[in-house]
Amino acid sequence: MAVSRQHLHALVDIVEESGLATLYNVMIRFIPEDDATPDEIDAIAQARAEYKRGETVKLADLRLG
């Protein structure tokens, strides 16, 4: 029997709540990890430097709505 995404979705839907964490831990192992691109690494370094200089804004200080 060929396994399709549709079959897997159906199985997930019938797993009891108590088994979801275990199922998640098994499934997450099959998702490839991406390495950061050079641009992403530069952006992270820039953000860290801005944070150290106090140039960031706390989320709690933003007026959202």
Contact map, one row per residue, 1 for C-alpha under 8 A:
11100000000000000000000000000000000000000000000000000000000000000
11110000000000000000000000000000000000000000000000000000000000000
11111011000000000000000000000000000000000000000000000000000000000
01111111000000000000000000000000000000000000000000000000000000000
00111111100000000000000000000000000000000000000000000000000000000
00011111110000000000000000000000000000000000000000000000000000000
00111111111000000000000000000000000000000000000000000000000000000
00111111111100000000000000000000000000000000000000000000000000000
00001111111110000000000000000000000000000000000000000000000000000
00000111111111000000000000000000000000000000000000000000000000000
00000011111111100000000000000000000000000000000000000000000000000
00000001111111100000000000000000000000000000000000000000000000000
00000000111111100000000000000000000000000000000000000000000000000
00000000011111110000000000000000000000000000000000000000000000000
00000000001111111011000000000000000000000000000000000000000000000
00000000000001111111000000000000000000000000000000000000000000000
00000000000000111111000000000000000000000000000000000000000000000
00000000000000011111100000000000000000000000000000000000000000000
00000000000000111111111000000000000000000000000000000000000000000
00000000000000111111111100000000000000000000000000000000000000000
00000000000000000111111110000000000000000000000000000000000000000
00000000000000000011111111000000000000000000000000000000000000000
00000000000000000011111111100000000000000000000000000000000000000
00000000000000000001111111110000000000000000000000000000000000000
00000000000000000000111111111000000000000000000000000000000000000
00000000000000000000011111111100000000000000000000000000000000000
00000000000000000000001111111110000000000000000000000000000000000
00000000000000000000000111111110000000000000000000000000000000000
00000000000000000000000011111111000000000000000000000000000000000
00000000000000000000000001111111000000000000000000000000000000000
00000000000000000000000000111111100000000000000000000000000000000
00000000000000000000000000001111110000000000000000000000000000000
00000000000000000000000000000011111000000000000000000000000000000
00000000000000000000000000000001111100000000000000000000000000000
00000000000000000000000000000000111110000000000000000000000000000
00000000000000000000000000000000011111111000000000000000000000000
00000000000000000000000000000000001111111000000000000000000000000
00000000000000000000000000000000000111111100000000000000000000000
00000000000000000000000000000000000111111110000000000000000000000
00000000000000000000000000000000000111111111000000000000000000000
00000000000000000000000000000000000111111111100000000000000000000
00000000000000000000000000000000000001111111110000000000000000000
00000000000000000000000000000000000000111111111000000000000000000
00000000000000000000000000000000000000011111111100000000000000000
00000000000000000000000000000000000000001111111110000000000000000
00000000000000000000000000000000000000000111111111000000000000000
00000000000000000000000000000000000000000011111111100000000000000
00000000000000000000000000000000000000000001111111110000000000000
00000000000000000000000000000000000000000000111111111000000000000
00000000000000000000000000000000000000000000011111111111000000000
00000000000000000000000000000000000000000000001111111111000000000
00000000000000000000000000000000000000000000000111111110000000000
00000000000000000000000000000000000000000000000011111110000000000
00000000000000000000000000000000000000000000000001111111000000000
00000000000000000000000000000000000000000000000001111111100000000
00000000000000000000000000000000000000000000000001100111110000000
00000000000000000000000000000000000000000000000000000011111011000
00000000000000000000000000000000000000000000000000000001111111000
00000000000000000000000000000000000000000000000000000000111111000
00000000000000000000000000000000000000000000000000000000011111100
00000000000000000000000000000000000000000000000000000000111111100
00000000000000000000000000000000000000000000000000000000111111110
00000000000000000000000000000000000000000000000000000000000111111
00000000000000000000000000000000000000000000000000000000000001111
00000000000000000000000000000000000000000000000000000000000000111
